[in-house]
Amino acid sequence: MKFTVPIFDVKNLSFILKEQTILSNISLEIFSSEYIAIIGPNGGGKTTLIRMLLGLEKPTSGEVRIYGKKLSHFKEWHKIGYVPQRAAQIDSSFPATVSDIVKMGRTSQRSLFGAFSKVDKQLVDDAMAKMDISDLKDKMVGTLSGGQRQRVMIARALASKPEILILDEPNTGVDVASQKRFYALLRELNQKEGITIVFITHDIGVIADDIARLFTINQKAIICNNPKQALSCEEMSELYGIDAHLLHVHKHEH
Ligand SMILES: Nc1ncnc2c1ncn2[C@@H]1O[C@H](COP(=O)(O)OP(=O)(O)OP(=O)(O)O)[C@@H](O)[C@H]1O
């Protein structure tokens, strides 16, 4: 079923910090089952935008709605899986196994000391299977490769059975072969399971065929209709870096 209400509805969002404009008048919508990439120069405000979508940072002006609700009224945070930037950079002595980490994905839906139910266990096992890490479940997470850790962090997010997965530059420090495998997994989550994906990346060329829309953020948003326009947008974003203009606003069709 397609939502007519967007998952995220952002209107005229601005964020000014110590007189520096970080985001200026951003408006966008993200719909169920979309695969969206967000690109832009370093410091362009991509992470800040995501933090505002999740209520982790308060905008100076403007509004974010999730599933039609104001952020302050939204309670179903388990529907949103978030893997922040550098989440996979875990200290090698970190005392937790892969399955310990993935189980943490269930905590938001259990009472603080609630027992780990059969359903919880099944969801954890499913998330590990989807991310192809079942055989690593008893390994200490700090001993894994960058690509394996990255898949553990995403499995943790999947264990909460999210409807939307937000990934902030998940490929930093991951080799090309692991990246390709990772992109294939994301495509599968989007196409087979209908999970909405919002993906902050510098790697747009590789996923251009998978994504539905691209947002280029450089204080202001440039929104492209389709991935074929994406590459020219990327070139443009590299060019200006100073003052972007709203070039094209996508109208979502239902
Ligand atoms: N809480 C904060 N305190 C100080 N500066 C901040 C804060 N939040 C964001 N900024 C600044 O806002 C700008 C945008 O940062 P942000 O991390 O959102 O950019 P980004 O596009 O995600 O960059 P990158 O590609 O390097 O991750 C940067 O100049 C950053 O220093």
PDBQT file of the ligand as one rigid body, heavy atoms in Angstrom, charges set to zero:
ROOT
HETATM    1  N1  LIG A 301      26.006  21.254  16.821  1.00  0.00    +0.000 N 
HETATM    2  C1  LIG A 301      26.857  21.876  16.001  1.00  0.00    +0.000 A 
HETATM    3  N2  LIG A 301      27.798  22.699  16.482  1.00  0.00    +0.000 NA
HETATM    4  C2  LIG A 301      28.652  23.366  15.666  1.00  0.00    +0.000 A 
HETATM    5  N3  LIG A 301      28.640  23.261  14.335  1.00  0.00    +0.000 NA
HETATM    6  C3  LIG A 301      27.740  22.444  13.795  1.00  0.00    +0.000 A 
HETATM    7  C4  LIG A 301      26.795  21.712  14.580  1.00  0.00    +0.000 A 
HETATM    8  N4  LIG A 301      26.003  20.993  13.751  1.00  0.00    +0.000 NA
HETATM    9  C5  LIG A 301      26.454  21.251  12.511  1.00  0.00    +0.000 A 
HETATM   10  N5  LIG A 301      27.475  22.129  12.527  1.00  0.00    +0.000 N 
HETATM   11  C6  LIG A 301      28.182  22.673  11.354  1.00  0.00    +0.000 C 
HETATM   12  O1  LIG A 301      27.243  22.648  10.290  1.00  0.00    +0.000 OA
HETATM   13  C7  LIG A 301      27.890  22.388   9.047  1.00  0.00    +0.000 C 
HETATM   14  C8  LIG A 301      27.222  21.220   8.380  1.00  0.00    +0.000 C 
HETATM   15  O2  LIG A 301      27.617  20.019   9.036  1.00  0.00    +0.000 OA
HETATM   16  P1  LIG A 301      27.068  18.586   8.616  1.00  0.00    +0.000 P 
HETATM   17  O3  LIG A 301      27.783  17.568   9.458  1.00  0.00    +0.000 OA
HETATM   18  O4  LIG A 301      25.599  18.603   8.652  1.00  0.00    +0.000 OA
HETATM   19  O5  LIG A 301      27.532  18.495   7.101  1.00  0.00    +0.000 OA
HETATM   20  P2  LIG A 301      27.651  17.214   6.155  1.00  0.00    +0.000 P 
HETATM   21  O6  LIG A 301      27.090  17.638   4.840  1.00  0.00    +0.000 OA
HETATM   22  O7  LIG A 301      27.023  16.034   6.797  1.00  0.00    +0.000 OA
HETATM   23  O8  LIG A 301      29.206  17.045   6.041  1.00  0.00    +0.000 OA
HETATM   24  P3  LIG A 301      30.120  15.740   5.788  1.00  0.00    +0.000 P 
HETATM   25  O9  LIG A 301      29.930  15.328   4.358  1.00  0.00    +0.000 OA
HETATM   26  O10 LIG A 301      31.502  16.249   6.045  1.00  0.00    +0.000 OA
HETATM   27  O11 LIG A 301      29.690  14.702   6.785  1.00  0.00    +0.000 OA
HETATM   28  C9  LIG A 301      29.362  22.180   9.363  1.00  0.00    +0.000 C 
HETATM   29  O12 LIG A 301      30.030  23.396   9.117  1.00  0.00    +0.000 OA
HETATM   30  C10 LIG A 301      29.341  21.837  10.855  1.00  0.00    +0.000 C 
HETATM   31  O13 LIG A 301      30.551  22.223  11.454  1.00  0.00    +0.000 OA
ENDROOT
TORSDOF 0
